[in-house]
Amino acid sequence: MAIVDFGRLLTAMVTPFNADLTINLTQAQRLGKYLVENGSDGLIVCGTTGESPTLGKEEKAALFAAIVEEVGGRAAVVAGTGSYDTVSSIALTKEAEKVGCDGVMLVAPYYNKPSQEGLYRHFRAIAESTSLPVILYNIPGRTGINVLPDTVARLAGDVPNIVAIKEAAGNIDQVSELRRILPEEFSIYSGDDSMTLPMLALGAKGVISVAGHVAGKQIKEMIDAFTTGNTTLAANLHRKLFPLFKGLFITANPVPVKAALNLKGFGVGGVRLPLVEATPNEVETVKNIMTSLELL
């Protein structure tokens, strides 16, 4: 297995839109630069937080290229290229490699609910189509399928460039089992901000974050405190940030975090249907949390 270090805090970038909901590439580059300057070791481009289900292939390729141009060489740029279609995922993965991305993230196929053997073959086929390192993404609440630890371990053993997993099943026992059976150099990332500290305690590498958009420095401080042995400070920071971690999921992601960025004056626009913008009450909730944390 290749040893790849994407860092400890990767932010799953939102996709900024213009008023007509076309992609604002200039603002995407500004956001990427801002995130890297405020704690992010790397960026996930066109993940779920980037509204990948409603972006076309050409739009995704343009975003990959724009973010590589802006922060390439200073931070890891990881392209979200997974989908429920293996052939399409391979094509997009090749595009990400062509424009200079540092890795790809492959979400478990959603809607069609493959077996564990199907998951294995899907991930293996995509990984073998590229020389880029691969992060698997397990989020059963959105995909309807759980990538089991034994399947992850099988992939880690058989496919050298599958090097990490974003684990968002919300199951601490599953995290323990992953860490128990996976090679030490295989990185586990929390897929939920509120689970970062508990997962670090079980041997996770870090987090692929949503809250990193507005509290990157604080999250990085929490991770650094834990990894240097200051667990008291890490726990205090976790408790302080916990309302933000939960508040950014009061409705479907990325609706609240886009509202948070817009409140900060970092205009990222609205969201594409079938998502709808935050209600006034939801915006007020996010605003109150951010005000209490002095993030506005």
N, C-alpha and C positions, 0 to 999 in steps of 0.2 A: 504493500500500500504506500502511495506517495504521502509524504508529510507536508501538509499545506496549512498555513496559518493565515486565516482571514481576519484574525483579531478577535476581540471579546464582545465588542458592541457593534453590531451591524443594524442599520436602520432600514426598514422596509419602506422605501420612499412612496409618498403619494404622487400621483400624476397631476401636475397643474394644468388646468383648462382655461381657455379664453371664455368670454361671455357666451359664445356660440357652442361651447363644449368641444371645440377643436383643441388639440394639444398645444400648450404654450411651451415650446422647447427652450426659449430663453429663460423663462421662469424656472423650468426644470433644472437647468444648469445652475442658476442662482441658488436654488434650494440644495442641490447636491453640494455645492461649495460651502454653503452655510452649515450643513450637517457635518461635513468633514472638519470644519473649523470649530465645531461645538461638540466634540466627543466621539463621533462615529469613526470607527476603524474601517468600515466598509458600508456599501449601499446595496440593497436588493432593489433592482429596477424591474418593474412590471410583475411584482408579486400580487397577491390578493389586495393588499393595501394600495397598490398602484392601479387597481380596477382592471386587472388583466382580462377578466372575462368579456369586457366590453371594448377592448382595444384590438384593432386589426393587426395583422402580421407586419405590414409596412410601418404602422405607427410604433409598434414595439421595436422594430429594427432602428427606427430613427431615434427613439429614446435611448436605446443601448449606445448608439454612436455618440449622441450628444453628451451623455454622462461620462463616457470614456474620454471624450475630448476635454471635458472640464476637470475631472479629478483623477483620471488615469495616471498611475504611477505614484499618487499620494494616498490613495485608498483603494481597497478592493472593490471592484465593480462586478456584482453577481447578477446575472440575467435570469429572470423568472421565465423559463421556457417550457415548463411542464403543462400538460393538459390531459384530457381524457382520450386523446388520439395519439398513439405512438408515432405514426408517420409524420404528423404535423409537428409534434414536439421535436423530432429529429431535425426537421427542416429549420425550425426556429433556433435550435441549439447550434446548428452549423452557421447560421447568420450571426449569432452572438460571438462565436469564435472568430468569425471573419472580421468583425468590427473591433476586436481587441478586448473583449470582456475577460475577466480573470477567473470566472467560474460560472456555473449555472445552478439554479435551484429547481428541482423537479417535484411539484406537488403530486400527491397520490391522485390517480385518475378519479375524477368525480362523476357521479351519476350512473356510470355503467357498472360499478361495484364488482371489479374482477376478484378472482380468488387470490390467495397468497402466491400461488404459482404464476398467475397472470401479472401480479404486481412485480414479482421477481423478473419476469421476462421483459416487461415494459421498461423498468428502470435499467436493466442490463443493456437492452437494445439501444436506448438513448445514450447511455454512458459510453458504450463502445463505438458510437458514431463520432466521438469528439476526443480531443486530447485534454480538454479542460477538466479541472476537478469539479465534482458534483456534490451538491448538498441535497439530500432527500428532504421532503417536507411532509410530515404526518399531521393531519388535522381532521380527525374523523367527524367532528361536528359540522364541517363544511362539505366533506367529500362523501360521507356515508360509509367509509371503509377505514379500518385501522390497520396500519402496516405493523405487523407483529414483530417483536424483538428478534425472533429466530430468522425472519425474512431479512431484516436489516443486517444481522450477523452473516447470513449467507452471502448477501451482496457485498459486504465489506471484505469477506474472504475471497470472493471470486472475481471482483471487478476492482482493479487497483485504483482507479480514479474516482471511485465513490468514497468520499473521505469524511462526510459529516451528515448530521441529520438535524433538522429543525423539528423539535418534538413538541406538539401542541395537543396531545390527547388529554391533558389535564389529569394524568394518572401518575402519581409519585412512584407507585410500585413498578409501573412500566419503565420509568426512568431508571430506577434501581436495577432492573433486569437488563436494560440496555447497557448500562455502565458495567455491569458484572460480566457480560458475555462478549462485549465488543473489544477490539484491540485498544490499547491505551492511547494510541495516536489518532484514533477515530474521534472526531469532535462531536459533542452533543450541545446543541443550542436550545435554550428555552424559546418556545414560540409564543409565550404569554409573559408580558412584563411582570405581572404579579407573582409568577412562578420562578423568576430568575434566581432570587436568593436561595429558596429551597433546593432548586436544581443545582446550583453551584455547590451546595453542601454535599450533594450526591455525586459530584464529579463532572458536572457540565462545564463547558468551556466559557459560555457567556449567553447572550441573548440576541435574537433577531427581533428588533423592537419596533413598536409603534410610538410609544411615548418618547423615544429618542428624538422625535421631531421637535419637541418643546422642552425636554429636560435631559438632553444628551449628556451634559457635563455632570449632572447629579447622578445619573445612572452609572456613568463611567466611574465616578467617585465611589459609589457603592460597590461595584465590581472590584475596583482596585483595593478598597478597604478589606474586602473578604479575602482576596488572593494574597494579601500581605499579612494576613493573620489578625486584622482588627475587626473581629466579628461583631463586637459591640457597636462600632460605628456603622458597619454594614447593616445591621438590624435596625438601627435608628433611622438610617436613610430609607430603608425599605418601608418602614412604618410611615414615615413622612410622605413618601411618594405614593403610597398605596391608594389614596383617594383618586389620584390622577390615573394610576394604572387601571382602576375599575371604571372611572368616569369616561375614559376614552372608548368604552364599549357599552355605553348606555343605549346605543342603537347600533345598527350594522356598521362595522368598520368598512371604509375610512370616513364615514360621515362626521363623527365627532372630532377626529384629528384634523380634518380639513377645516372644520369650524374653528378649532383652536388656532391653527395657523393664520386663518383670516382675521381672528381677533388680535393676533400679534402684529397685524399689518403686513404679514407675508402672504400676499394674495395668491391663493391656489385655485380659486374658482369653486364651482359646484361639483356635482357628481352626475354621472350618466345614468339614465334609467336602465334597469328598474330600481336603482337606488334613488332616494330623494333627499334633498337637503335637510339639515337639522331643523327641528321646530324651534320657535322662540324659547320654549321652556328648556329644550335640550341645550341650546346655545347658552342660556343663562346658567344652567348647571355647570357646563364646562368653564364658563367665565368665572364663576364663583370659586371653583377648585383652583384654577390657575392664579386667581388673585390671592387666594390664601397661601399659595406657594411662592408668591412674588415672581411669577412667570410672565406677568403682563406689565 
